[in-house]
């Protein structure tokens, strides 16, 4: 075997070990879900705050447009 073949074999072995580890972790999660041993879900937002804590994007304050000024001085520069 050449050095490059040994390196490739080592890389393949590492990939297989990572896949086995991930598969075992997934099997543990599925087993945990099947047996019902998982923490309950908790809503941290009180129901009284529901309308005020809407998860929507914040609104930017409107900025005055200097070109759309309606003052008489701006429309008639006498």
Legacy VTK file of the C-alpha trace (Angstrom):
# vtk DataFile Version 3.0
C-alpha trace
ASCII
DATASET POLYDATA
POINTS 78 float
0.000 0.000 0.000
1.143 3.471 -0.794
0.912 6.446 1.508
-2.034 7.919 -0.421
-3.921 4.616 -0.180
-3.333 4.544 3.585
-4.588 8.128 3.900
-7.709 7.323 1.861
-8.372 4.228 3.966
-8.045 6.298 7.141
-10.444 8.920 5.781
-12.978 6.225 4.874
-12.675 4.760 8.357
-13.278 8.194 9.927
-16.387 8.730 7.781
-17.766 5.324 8.727
-17.128 5.978 12.424
-18.881 9.366 12.192
-21.900 7.801 10.478
-22.093 5.048 13.092
-21.925 7.658 15.853
-24.711 9.732 14.264
-26.856 6.636 13.749
-26.446 5.652 17.402
-27.333 9.182 18.506
-30.477 9.155 16.331
-31.447 5.748 17.726
-31.057 7.115 21.266
-33.295 10.105 20.432
-35.971 7.868 18.904
-35.818 5.565 21.930
-36.133 8.554 24.264
-39.172 9.829 22.340
-40.773 6.374 22.312
-40.422 5.914 26.068
-41.682 9.434 26.823
-38.561 10.501 28.711
-38.223 14.041 27.465
-38.794 17.373 29.219
-42.201 19.016 28.803
-42.569 22.012 26.550
-43.018 25.274 28.438
-44.482 28.493 27.077
-42.410 31.308 28.564
-44.707 34.044 27.239
-47.571 34.798 29.610
-50.996 34.674 27.980
-51.749 38.198 29.230
-48.912 39.555 27.030
-50.012 37.705 23.915
-51.094 40.656 21.725
-48.157 42.821 22.818
-45.509 40.179 22.146
-46.317 39.311 18.565
-43.283 37.666 16.898
-43.403 39.984 13.900
-40.699 42.206 12.504
-40.284 45.527 14.281
-41.697 48.563 12.521
-39.290 51.310 11.606
-40.406 54.794 12.576
-41.469 56.877 9.619
-39.054 59.576 8.569
-40.252 62.938 7.303
-39.653 63.443 3.612
-38.121 66.916 3.068
-39.168 66.908 -0.609
-42.818 66.433 0.311
-43.018 69.392 2.625
-46.392 71.150 2.657
-45.375 74.425 4.263
-46.242 77.573 2.250
-42.603 78.713 2.301
-41.500 75.561 0.549
-44.137 75.753 -2.194
-43.954 79.556 -2.865
-40.435 80.898 -2.324
-41.300 84.556 -2.946
LINES 1 79
78 0 1 2 3 4 5 6 7 8 9 10 11 12 13 14 15 16 17 18 19 20 21 22 23 24 25 26 27 28 29 30 31 32 33 34 35 36 37 38 39 40 41 42 43 44 45 46 47 48 49 50 51 52 53 54 55 56 57 58 59 60 61 62 63 64 65 66 67 68 69 70 71 72 73 74 75 76 77
